[in-house]
Amino acid sequence: MKTIVEKQRQYFLTHVTRDVKFRLAALKKLKKTIIEWEPKICEALMADLGKCRTETYMTEIGMVLAGLSDNIKHLRRWSRPKKVLAPLAQFPSTCRVQPEPYGVSLILSPWNYPILLCLDPLAAALAAGNCAVVKPSSMSPATSQVIADMLSSIFEPEYVTTVLGGRDKIGALLEEKFDYVFFTGSPVVGHVVMEAAARNLTPVTLELGGKSPCIVDETANIPVAARRIAFGKILNAGQTCVAPDYLFIHSSRKQEFVEAYRAEVKRMLGEEPLKDETFTHIINERHFKRLQGLLEGENALVGGKSDPASLRIEPTLLDGVTPESPCMQEEIFGPILPMMTWDKWEDVERFVLSRPRPLASYLFTTSSANEKRFVNNLSFGGGCVNDTIIHLAVHGLPFGGVGESGMGAYHGKAGFDTFTHYKSVLTKANWLDLPMRYHPYSSFAEKLLRIFLR
């Protein structure tokens, strides 16, 4: 690991990655290669997650390509120095903010969207002019191998390197001094990453997760709400950091919603969801058993069945859930949706604000007053009104958490900013040198200072 980092640091010090033309060429090369490798990517994701081709393109390949296109389109503008008006007290001078790359970055990516959550931050790092060490998850081995093979086919290792392996490799990487660390994963590992980065005073971005609430009020369009919430839990079998984690529905609309949700699951996956080959499976047996444990003793109004052979669990709607229920103690990360009811908006606010701030929140309403309360009074990383998850697809919207759901953000310009240090520069002219700042100070100099600096 030390050799990998040292070689990248030496390469970075050649300054070649600072050239905008070099960065654009790298981004275009990555985009072209992803398109060429699409069949291998699809095959790998089918092996790791049972993810069908359409969902693979919609949530992984297409998202990365769109992000790359956005970087390529705007990179020259983002990279230009920005002029800042110099104050009269500093006359004659000019000021500017100069974007510059941090240097050697480490990108630690998860298994649930192994292409998107690896290559999207990589694109931002390269756009900003950094070198990068990429560590994909060992829990999605086929996709991680494709990432390693693909990146090594187009980039020299001193520019972009992929490290494969388990947590021991993460530990070894974190022993080295990087200039920036970008981590997507669980809060448990996030603590480890931040602690290790702190030893070297390395800046970090942590994309974590949490229990993202989905609120349905008494004015909501229930058929639309059921369809879009079901989409959020069926997509990637609910193994999405911004999936609706629990449903908080107005008591007057509960029964209507249950019937609509049942109908939407049937419409999307048929009478037997466990046999639908387009329905992604749970990543491994350990997570499958964890999810089964959350179902034990609960009342499933929709779904509830599972198949150990295929590692699939039906989209499940749970009734009779309380804040003390096991499924309300941890992020579910599966196709299970606990349901609770409310009658007053104050109860919603009190409940959500009493829990750690989530990565996402969702509200279904036709009430502008409730929408205003949702946006202004609740704290969350990002979210939607009358939809779920799709705010991630808007590159102009920064994506990131707050509090225990993470720190920092990326996507579009926010990604470029994340991997960029903005260096402040003042250039002073030599033809005039005002004496008032120099010793010995005089009363006249103080009067001038008081005029200029107020």
N, C-alpha and C positions, 0 to 999 in steps of 0.2 A: 504493500500500500504506500509506503514511504517513497518508493521508486516511482510509482504512478504519479503521485502528487508532485514530486520534484520535477519530473519530466514535463508535466503540464505547466508548472510554474516557469520553467525555463522557456518554454514555448510562448507563454503569455508575455514574457519580458522581451520577446522579439518585436512586440507591438503590432504584429500582423493582424491580429483579431480586432484591433481598433479601427481598421479600415472598413468603412461602410460597404464598399464594393465587395470586400471579402465576406462580410457578414451576409449580404444579400445572396451571394453565390452559394454560401453554405445552406441558407434557408431554402433556396430554389432546388438545390441538390437533394435536400431532405424530403421536400414535397414530391419531387419526381420519383424518388426511390420508394416512398410509402405507396404511391399509386402502383408502381411495378410489383411491389411485394404484397399487395392486397390479398391474393389467394393464400399465401403462406400465413398471413396474419389471421385470416378467417379460419383457416385450418387449426391454428394454434389455440385460438379462443374457443373453438368448438371442443377441443381436447381438454382445456382447463376448466371451462365454465358451462359447456354445452350451449354457447351463445350462437344463435342463428345468424346468417349472413346479413339480413336486413338490420337487425339490432346492432350487429357489429359495426356496420357502416354508419348508422344513425348516431350511435353513442360513442364511437371510438374513432374510426378512420375519418369519417366526414367532419367530425368536430376538430380533429387535429389539422386536417387540410384547410378548413375554414380559418383556423387560428394562424396557420402559416401564411395564408393569403393576406390576412389582415396585417401581419408583421411586415410582409414584403411590400405591401401598398404604402404603409405609413413610415417605414423605418428611416428614410432620409430626413423626413420632417422631425421625427422624434429625436434624432441624433444631433440636430443642429444646436449650437449654443444659443441660449436665450438672453437677450439683452435686458438689463435692469437699469432703471434710471438712477443715476448717482445723485446723492443729495448735494445741495449747494455748499455744505461744509467741506466736502471732499473735492471741490472744484480746483483744478481741471482734471477730471478722471472719467473713465468709462468702466462699467461693470457688466459682468456676464455670468451666467450659470453654465458650466461646461459638463455635459453628461460624460461619464467614463465608466467602464466596466469594473466590477470588483476584482476580478482575477480568476481564480480557480474555484468553481462552484461544485457542490455536492448535491445531487438530486436523489432522494430516497422515495421510491414510489410504491404503491400498494398493489394488491392482487385484484381488487374488484373491477377496476377499469384500467387494466395494466398497460394498454397502449395510450389512451388519452392522458392518464395521470402521470405518465412518464415523459411522453414526447411533447406535450403541451408546455410544461415548464422548461423542458430542454430548448424548445424553440424560443422561448422568452430569454433564456440565458444566452443563447447564441446571437440573438438579435441585439442584445445589449453589449456583445463583444467579449463574453467570457469563454474560458475553457470549461469543460464539464466532465465530472465523473458521475456516471449513472449507475444506481443500484436498484434494479427492479426486484420484485418480490419473489422469494423462493416458492411461494404457495401457488404461483401460476407458472410452473417451470417451462412449459412449451412456449408460451408467449415471451417469457424472459429470454429464452434462447434465440427466438426470432429477433427480438430487439437487439441482442448482442451481435448476431450475425449481420443484421441489416446495417447497423451503425458502423461496424468495423469494415463493411464493404465500401463505405464512402468517406469516412473520416480517419485521419491518422490518430493513433492512440494518445499522442501528446496533445491533441485538440479535444477529442471526445473518446472516453473509455467507458466500457460497460463492465461492471464487476458482478459476477454471479455467485450465489451461495446463500447461506442462511444468516441467522442473527450474529453469528461469530464474525462474519465479514462486515456487518454493519458496525459492530463494536470496534473492529480493527480500523475501519475508515474513520470513525469518530475520534480515534486517537490522534489522527493527523490534523494539521492546521489547514483549514480551508478558509477562503475569503468570504464564502456565503454558503449556507446550508438551507436547502428547501426540502421539507418533509411533509408527506401526506400519509396519514395512517391513524392509529388509535391514540387516544390521550395518554395511555400507559407508556407507550414507546415515545410519544412526544416529550414526556418528562425527561426520559433518558437522553434524547437528542439535545434538548435545550440545556441540560446539565453539562453534557460534554462540550457543547459549543461555548458555554459560558467560561470554561477553563481557558479558552483561547480568545475570548471576547469576540467571537464570530457572530455576526448578525444572522438571524434565522427567520424563515417563514414556516409556520406550523399550520397545516390544513388538517384539522382533526374531525370532529363530528359532534354527536350529541343527540338528544331526543327532540327531534323537530316536530312541533305541534302543527296539527291541521285543524283549523277552527271552521265550523259551519254554523252560520247564524240562522235566525228564523226567516230571513228574507232570501236565502240562497236559492238558486236554480238547482234543485236536487238532482235531476237527471244528468245535468252537465257536471255537477260536483262529483257525483258517484263515478262517472266515466273518467274524469281526470285524476281523481284520487286512486282509483283502481289502476290507472296507467302508472302512477307513481310507485305503487307497491308491486306491480307485475314486472315492470322494467328491471332487468337484471335480477329478477327474483327478490326485489327489495334490498339487494346488496349495494345500496347507494348511500353515500354519506348524507345526502340531502333528501332522501326518501321521507314521506310523511311517517313519523314514528308512532304517533298516537292521534286518535281522532277525538276532538272535543266538540260535540254537536248539541245544538239547542234541543231541549227535550221535546219540543213540539214537532220536530222534523225527524225524530229518530226512526220510527217505523218506516216511514216513506223512504228514508235513506237506505235502510237495511235491504228492502226489496229492490231498490234501484242498484245497489252495489252487487247483490246476488245476480241480477240480470246482466250487469256489465261484465262480471267475471265469466259468466256463461257465454256471453257474446264473444269475448276475446279469446277464451281458451277452450270453449266447448263444455260438454257434459262431464268430461273426465280430464281435468287440467293436468293430472299427473302423466297422462299419455301424450300430451302435446309436445312434440319435438322442438317447437320454437320457444318453449318456456325454459328459460335458463335454470340450471340446477344450482344447489348450494355448493360452495367451493370444495368442501371436503367433509369427511365423516365427523370430525370433531365439531365443526360449526353446525352440522345437521343435528347432532345429538343435543347441542346447546339449545337450538330452536325447539326441538321436541320437548325439552325440559320446560320451556316457557309455556307450552300448550297444556301441560299436565294440570288437571283439575280446573281448567278454564271452560267457559261456556261458549262454544263456537256457533254463531248464528249463520255463518257462511264458511264453507271449507272445513279445515281441521284435519284432513287426511294427509298422510305422508307415505313416501315409498323409499325405504333405505337403499334399494337396488339402484334406483336412478338418482338418488339424493335430491328428490323434488318434494316440496311441501306446497299444498294447495294455498292459493290466496285465501287468507283466513281473517274473518272479522269476529273479534271477541267481545262479548257482552258481560256486564256485571263486574267490570274492572274497577279497582280502587287505586288511589295513589300508592297503597302499600303492596299491591300485587307484584309478583316477581317480574312481569313483563314491563313494569313501570320503573324498574330499578336500574336498567341498563339500556343502551342503544340496541334495538332489536336486530337490525341488519339482516332482514329476511322478509318474506311475504306475509307477515303477521301484523294485523292492525288492531290494537286495543281501542275500545270505544268507551268514552265517558260522556255524561250529559251535563248541561248547564242551563240556567234560567236567566241570570243577570250577567251583563258584560263585566261588571266589577268582579264577579267570581272568576271569569276567564283571566283577567289581568292579574288578580291576586295569585292564581295558581301558576301561571306561566312565569311571572316575575319572581316567584319563590324558588324556582329551579334554575340550574345553570343555564346561561344564555346559549341558545342553540345555533347551529350552523345555518339553519333555514327555518322559516315559518310560513304558513299558508293560511289564507282567509278566503272563504267563499261567502259572498254577500252581494246584495244589490243596494246596500245602505251606505251612502257616502259618509255618514257620521261614524259608522262602525269601521269603515276603511280608514278614516282619519285617526281613530283611536288606535287601530292596529299598527299603523305606520309610525305614529308619533309616540305611543306609550310603551310599546314592546320593543325589546332589544334583541336583535338577531343578526347573523351574518348577512343574509340576503333572503329573498323570498318572492312570493307571487300573491296577487289577489286574483281569485277565480282561476287558478291553475296550480300545478305542481312541477317542480324540477326545471322547467324550461328556461328560467332566468339564466341558467348556466350557458345556454346557447347564444346569448347576446354578448358579443366580445367587448362592447362598450361598457358593460356592467362589471365592475371589479368583483371577483369571487374570493371570499375569505371569511374567516370566522371572527368571533369576538369573545373575549373572556376564555372560558374553558373549551370553546369550540375552535380556538385557534387564534393566530395573529398574522397580520400581513394579508396581502391579496394579490391576485394575478388575473390574467385574461386581458388581451389587447394591450392598451397603453399601460395599464396597471402592472402587467407582467414585465414589460420593459422597465418600468420604474423600479420594480422589486429587485431586479438584478443590476441596477444602475446606481452609482454614487453621483450625486449632483454636486460638482465642485464649484465653489464660488471664487471668482477671480476679479480683482480690481487692478486696472492699469492706470498709473498716475503719470501725467505729463511732467516734463522737466522744466518747462519754460516759466513756470510760476511756482513759488514755494511760500505759502502763507506762514508768517512767523508766529502766529498766535498759539500754536500747539507746543512750541519749544520753550524750555527754560531759558532765562528766568521769566516767570509769568508776571504780567502787569495787570492793573485794573482795567486798562483799555482792552487787553486781550480777553479778559473775563467778560466784559460787556459784549464783545463780538461773539464769544462762544454762546452767551445766553440768547443772542439774537438768532444764531444759526441752529442751535440745538434745543428746540422746544416745539 
